[in-house]
Amino acid sequence: MRALLLYCTGTFHTRYLALKIKERLLQAGYETVQCFEVNQDSPEIPLESYDLVGIGYPIYAFNSPRTLNKYLKKLTFPKKTTYFIYKQSGESMHWNNCSSRVIKKLLKKQGCSPLIEEHFLFPYNIHFRFEDSFVKQLLDYDKKLLDLLIHEITEHVPHQINASLLDRICSYIFTIQRIGGPINGPLYKVDQKKCDSCHLCVKLCPNHNIEVKNDNTLTFHSHCEMCMRCSFLCPKDAISIGFLNGWKVNHPYPLDKIDKDNTIKGDYIKGGEKGFYSCYHMTIEEVNERHQKLMSAKGENV
């Protein structure tokens, strides 16, 4: 069995997830699992030799990234290709339920339908920084969801995320966010007092949106997708992000370190939360119940 994990990534959380899925599929007996990162320079990849295709992405304003959608339009999927969707975001709001609508529509035209769709949770790279205990809880959630995903793949158990009419309407309305990059992208600025001219942002920008001028200053252009990779990963916290600078988050989360640190209690969401955090409790409990049923069916202790 051969699997291909296509994915688009902003600040590399989807890459992290793809590598975890690869590891588990190899453990489950797949002979080959190839990870293929999609950006605007990605060549078309032939799909005929794969038994399974996974499509992964970070959710941007309740939608899939435009870069990924454009790339999938170029590909030819063999009819009845078995594929699954693994998406991730920083919150479990139900408006995310319809984020794959463009992907599903594109592949339906080629005679394919998704076997599985699962929504993983990772800490925000914008808005505000998550506490380590919250990150730990999300990583525990993701481990359980990964168990479920691998079971669904290996046993060919369909699982879909249901989207209401309201979810569909909201997802469609928020596609307007895509004009945010061209408008806000040129407003990004670099604090020259902080910048050490490492040009990491230039090297990492997936859309080649950052230009080094002759005087070694940086200019940001209008083909930005607001993935936040430049500001999030800047080692000197030197980049401001225009209108959204009040929401800027800097410095990557040490996911593996937090995951392995047994002194960190993953109990940030306890139930009864209100406002923004209320969506997490229901989602976490739902996956806990699904995971407990799976482990019980296998005769394993939870």
Buried (B, 14 or more C-beta within 10 A) or exposed (E): BEBBBBBBBBBBBBBBBBBBBBEBBEEBEBEBBEBBBBBEEBEEBEBEEBEBBBBBBBBBBBBBBBBBBEBBEEBEBBEEBBBBBBBBBBBBBBBBBBBBBBBBEBBEEBEBEBBBBBBBBBBBBBBEBBEBBBBBBBBBBBEBBBBBBBBBBBEEEEBBBEBEEEBBEBBBEBBEEBEBBBEBBBBBBBEEEEBEBEEBBBEBBBBEBBEEEEEEEBEBBEBBBBBBBBBBBBBBBBBBBBEBBEEBBBEBBEBEEBBEEEEBEBEBBEEEEEEEBBBBBEBBEEBBEBBEEBBEEEEEEE
